[in-house]
Amino acid sequence: MANPQDNADASEAPDAAGLGSVMPGGTGEPTHVRAAAAHADPYPFYARLVSGEPIYREEPAGPWVAVSAAAVNAVLTSPLCLTRPLASPVPEPLIGSPVAEIFSRLVRMNDGEIHCPLKSTVTNALEGLSERRVADLANDLAGNLGATIMPEVDGERLNQFVSALPSQVIMSLLGVPAASFSDVARWMGDYGAAATAAVTGVPSLTPAILRAGAESSARLLDLFRDMLGTVQVDDGSLLAILSRQAARSGRLDADQVIANGIGLMAQGFAGTSALIGSTLVALARYPDALAAVRGDPALIEKVIQEVLRFDPITHSTLRFVARDGVVAGQAMRPNDIIIVTLAAASRDPALNPDPDRFAWLRR
C-alpha cells in the first residue's frame, strides 16, 4: 500500500499505510517524531516521549511537539490552533492552479466563523447516510472485486483489493459513474500527490507533480460539475445529500459542494484502505480476536476501535498558532507550528492503562 506522509493533503492521512509497527524501517530509534511513522517499531520511541514533557520544543526556533494525551487534546481543541497558517491558507505553490480550487474550499482545511456552518453541512450529509445501505453496497462491491482480483492469491492482490474496495464504495455513494472509477482513482492520486508535496515538502513538489495534479484536479472538477448539474435532490447520492444540506444551511455554494465531494474521496480512499489493512494485520497477529470475530462478526467493531488506538492510521498531524496565547500550558507565538503526535497520545498510560497490550475488549 501507499505510504502517505504526515498531514498529507493537509489532512490526517494515514502513515505507513497504518502499519507503523510492522512496516520495514530503520534500526535504532527514529531521529525525529516525523520520521517515526515509517520506522519498523516506533512505539518504544513514543513511550519515551510520553514519559517526558507533555509538550516540548526540540530547538528554540523549531516546532513544538505535543505527545501526551492531555497535551494533544489541548492543542486539538484550542481556538488558537489552526489547520493551516493564518497567512497561508493555501500552500503558495498551488495558488492559481485547479489543485487550489479544491484545496481552498475544503471545510477540513478552513477555520473560522464562515466555515462552521459548512462543516456541519458535511457532517449532516454523512450522518444522513443509511448504515445498512453502506454495508450492503460494500458487501456487493467486495464480492465483485473479490471474484475479479482474487485477493487470497497473494499479498499484492490483497493490497489491490484493500485499495479498490473503499474507493469504489465512496465513489458509488457520491454517484460517480462506474465507468469513471478507474479515471477518478488515478486523478485523485495525482491531486493527492501534488497537495501532499506542497504541504509537507515530501516528496519535493516538482513541476511534473504539480502539472499532473493540476490536470487531474481540472478533470475532477469538470466531472463533479457535470454530476452536480444533473443530480436529483432525491436520488439518494451523497452528492445530492450534501447539496441538499448545503441549501438548508442557507450557504449553498456549488463550488464548495463540489470541492467537499472530492474532499470526501481524498479523506476516505487512503484512510479507509489503511484501516482495513491494519485490521487484517491485527486479526492475523491475535488469534483470540480472529476466533471471536469469526464466532460473532459484530465484534469486529471492538477490534477496529482497538486497532485505531493501538496503531492509528495517522501518527501525527500539524497545527499552526494564530496569535499570542497559551496552548497546553506553553506560551506560544503567531505562526508557531505544533506537531500533534496522535500515536504517542494513544499509548499514553494516563489515557489507556496497559497501553502496549492489544486489548480488543478494552472498555
Rosetta blueprint (number, residue, H / E / L):
1 M L
2 A L
3 N L
4 P L
5 Q L
6 D L
7 N L
8 A H
9 D H
10 A H
11 S L
12 E L
13 A L
14 P L
15 D L
16 A H
17 A H
18 G H
19 L L
20 G L
21 S L
22 V L
23 M L
24 P L
25 G L
26 G L
27 T L
28 G L
29 E L
30 P L
31 T L
32 H L
33 V H
34 R H
35 A H
36 A H
37 A H
38 A H
39 H L
40 A L
41 D L
42 P L
43 Y H
44 P H
45 F H
46 Y H
47 A H
48 R H
49 L H
50 V H
51 S L
52 G L
53 E L
54 P L
55 I E
56 Y E
57 R E
58 E L
59 E L
60 P L
61 A L
62 G L
63 P L
64 W E
65 V E
66 A E
67 V L
68 S L
69 A H
70 A H
71 A H
72 V H
73 N H
74 A H
75 V H
76 L H
77 T H
78 S L
79 P L
80 L L
81 C E
82 L E
83 T L
84 R L
85 P L
86 L L
87 A L
88 S L
89 P L
90 V L
91 P L
92 E H
93 P H
94 L H
95 I L
96 G L
97 S L
98 P H
99 V H
100 A H
101 E H
102 I H
103 F H
104 S L
105 R L
106 L L
107 V H
108 R H
109 M H
110 N L
111 D L
112 G L
113 E H
114 I H
115 H H
116 C H
117 P H
118 L H
119 K H
120 S H
121 T H
122 V H
123 T H
124 N H
125 A H
126 L H
127 E H
128 G L
129 L L
130 S L
131 E H
132 R H
133 R H
134 V H
135 A H
136 D H
137 L H
138 A H
139 N H
140 D H
141 L H
142 A H
143 G H
144 N H
145 L H
146 G H
147 A H
148 T H
149 I H
150 M L
151 P L
152 E L
153 V L
154 D L
155 G H
156 E H
157 R H
158 L H
159 N H
160 Q H
161 F H
162 V H
163 S H
164 A H
165 L H
166 P H
167 S H
168 Q H
169 V H
170 I H
171 M H
172 S H
173 L H
174 L H
175 G L
176 V L
177 P L
178 A H
179 A H
180 S H
181 F H
182 S H
183 D H
184 V H
185 A H
186 R H
187 W H
188 M H
189 G H
190 D H
191 Y H
192 G H
193 A H
194 A H
195 A H
196 T H
197 A H
198 A H
199 V H
200 T H
201 G L
202 V L
203 P L
204 S L
205 L L
206 T L
207 P H
208 A H
209 I H
210 L H
211 R H
212 A H
213 G H
214 A H
215 E H
216 S H
217 S H
218 A H
219 R H
220 L H
221 L H
222 D H
223 L H
224 F H
225 R H
226 D H
227 M H
228 L H
229 G H
230 T H
231 V L
232 Q L
233 V L
234 D L
235 D L
236 G L
237 S L
238 L H
239 L H
240 A H
241 I H
242 L H
243 S H
244 R H
245 Q H
246 A H
247 A H
248 R H
249 S H
250 G L
251 R L
252 L L
253 D L
254 A H
255 D H
256 Q H
257 V H
258 I H
259 A H
260 N H
261 G H
262 I H
263 G H
264 L H
265 M H
266 A H
267 Q H
268 G H
269 F H
270 A H
271 G H
272 T H
273 S H
274 A H
275 L H
276 I H
277 G H
278 S H
279 T H
280 L H
281 V H
282 A H
283 L H
284 A H
285 R H
286 Y L
287 P H
288 D H
289 A H
290 L H
291 A H
292 A H
293 V H
294 R H
295 G H
296 D L
297 P H
298 A H
299 L H
300 I H
301 E H
302 K H
303 V H
304 I H
305 Q H
306 E H
307 V H
308 L H
309 R H
310 F H
311 D L
312 P L
313 I L
314 T L
315 H L
316 S E
317 T E
318 L E
319 R E
320 F E
321 V E
322 A L
323 R L
324 D L
325 G E
326 V E
327 V E
328 A L
329 G L
330 Q E
331 A E
332 M E
333 R L
334 P L
335 N L
336 D L
337 I E
338 I E
339 I E
340 V E
341 T E
342 L H
343 A H
344 A H
345 A H
346 S H
347 R L
348 D L
349 P L
350 A L
351 L L
352 N L
353 P L
354 D L
355 P L
356 D L
357 R L
358 F L
359 A L
360 W L
361 L L
362 R L
363 R L
